[in-house]
Amino acid sequence: MSLPTEPDVEATTRWWQSRYTVVCMCFAATFVCYIDRVNISVAIIPMAEELNWDIKTQGLVLSTFYVGYLLMQIYGGRLADRYGGKLVLGLGVLVWSVFTILTPPTAYIGLGALLVARIGMGLGEAVTFPSVYSLVTRWIPNTEKSKAIALNASGIPIGTVFALIATPLIVQALGWQWAFYLFGAVGVIWYLAWNKLVTTDPALHSGISSTELAYIKEHAPASGVVRDPPSLRHFLKNKALWAIIVAHFCNNWTLYVVLSWLPKYVNEGLGVSFAAVGLVAMLPHLTSFMFLNIMGSFADGLIRRGWDITLVRKLMQTIGFGGLATCLLLISSVTDVWAAIGILCLGKMFSAAGIGGHSVNHMDIGPKYAGTLMGITNTAGTIPGIVGVYVTGLILDATGSWELVFQVTAAVTLFGMVFYLIFASGEKQFD
């Protein structure tokens, strides 16, 4: 597939293209996904007080979400590739929004009912990224893939920050129940807009121009749906896919450790007062939001200028993992609060480069199966949410050493960088 040497991707009189709407709606879905996922980490404090939950019960409520999230990743990707990302993502958002709204009543019914709701919410959210990838590979030209995935991924930090700010305000004003009612309602509103604004096939979109449609058909990595996808075993025999799997696992190790333990590190490790923890802890997330979009555009620019895709993917991943690991090793050498947070923000800036590396690599090696491939790698990427967070807790319990926590995280990151450099490819592996 040829790549354009001139910006003919904009060869249309309209400043806003239909594909931009698709990407923005995908970003909105990811944003809603994370506000619904993160809000319970704040709301569980008054929930536990009212319902007399101990720490063990709170941990069970929080972790049960990942049961559903793990189970549906691969199947969700296969469904998206076969039946279309619009249908699968739309139903996913609707399902998790309904279960979000049902969280308060099921909590009052009993712990068993609440755990079922949490699993159901995980099942719904599991299809998010596989469905987005399945849509992007059919809607977005090769030279815009990284930028599109970067915007979508930036819904993670901005959704996290929004939930951390908005949830306490809602809880204080209306009660913890309304944090679930209001956020769940946002997902339902998104679903109504999604059905009006998005199609799986660009040719079926009522508002697309003939110029844009022709450009997408010529330069998008894939088109149509997959009627008879290969077996999972067929995919797992490929070394280039394993490079993405390992990189996704290592990338998410840092993501989940920071997401789960950063407030505690800021409070106890750096001595920041509890009242100021939220403000300080959100800075790395805001840095991630900003630089994901910058790095995505940078990677696309290199490809547009004729750089080899494999070289671009490996370069971006090396910047991402190498820079992040260096910052993780440096952070324990400082004691000043703002110096430590500054290094963490710098690490987030570097790690954002991975959006032009492993994060978009699925659409290079198997464009028709991007949803399925994302489901496979995101299954591996979910494991650190359980193992990485737990291991970090063990380290802190046994040694109390934040330095060791950062060293272990850096080692995982460097392993991912080396593995990706050896086995990754930007060439198509699956027809």
C-alpha positions, 0 to 999 in steps of 0.5 A: 500500500503506497503512502502519500508524499504530499498532504493530499489527505486533506485534498477536500474543501471541508476543514472537518472530515468524517473520520475526525468524528469517528476518532473523537467519538472513540476518544469520548468512549475511552474517556467515559470508560475511565471515569466509570472505572476510576470513580469507584476508587474514590466512592468506595471510601463512603461506600465502605463506611456506610456498608461496613466493609473491611479492607478485604471486602473493598479489595474484592469489590475493586478487583472483581472488575478485572475478571470480566475485563480479562474474559472478554478481551479476545472475544470482544476483538473477534466480534468487532472484526467480524460484526463491526466496531460500531456495533460492538463498542456501542453495546459495550458502552451501553452494557457497562453504563447500565451496570455502573448505574446499577452499582448502588442498588446492587450494593444495597442488595448484597455483596454477591449482587454487587460483584456480579455488577462489577463483572458485568461492567468489566465485560462491557469495558473489555471491548473498548480498545479492541473495537476502537482498533477495529474501527481505526484500521478501517477508517484512518489512513496509514499516515494518521494511525498513530495520531488517531490512537494517541488521541484515543489513548489520551482519554485514559489520563484525562478520564482518570483526572476528571474522575478524581476531581469530579467524584469527590465533588459529587459525593459531597454534594449528592451522596456516593450513589450519584457518582454512579448514576451521573457517570452511567447516564453519560455513557447512555447519552454517548450511545445515542450520539454514537449510533447517529454519528458513526458507521463501521464502513466509511462508505455507509456514512451519510456525511462523508465526501466522495474525496475523503471516501476515495482517500480512505479506500486507497490508504486505510490499512483494511476494509470490510469485516472478517467472516472467517478469522484465523484461530488464536493459535495461528496468531500466537505463532508469530514473533512480531505479535509476541513483541507487542504482547510483551511490550504491552505487558511491560508498558501496563506494569508501569501504568497500573503501578502509577495509577494505583500507588502514586497517591500513596507515594506522594503522601507517604514517600514524599510527605505531601499532605493528604489534602494536596495529594490529588493535585500533585498526583494528577500532574503525571496524568496531565503530562501523559495526555499532552505528550501522547498526542505530540508523540503520535503526530511525530511518529506519523510525520516520520512515516509520511516523510518516507521512514521505514515503518519498522524503524519508526516503531522501534525508534519510538518504543526505544525512546518510550521505554528507555527514557521511562526506565531512566527516569524511574531509576533517577527518581529515588535519588531525589527527596524534593517533592517537585523534583520527584514529580518533575522526574515522574512527569518526564518519564510520562513524557518519554513513555508517551512515545510508545504510542508510535511504537507497540501501541499502533503496531497491531494495524501494521502486522494484521490490519484486518484483524486489528481488533482481535490482535488488540484483544490478545495483547490487552489481555496480557496488558491487563495482567499487571493490573493484578500482578504488578499492583500486588507485587508492589504491595508486597515490596512495600510491605516487606521493605518499605522501599519506594526505591526498590519499587521503581527499580523493579518497574524500570527492570520490567520496562527495559526488558520490554524494550530489548524484547521489542527491539529484537522481534518487532516488525512493521511489515504485514504478518497476517493477510 
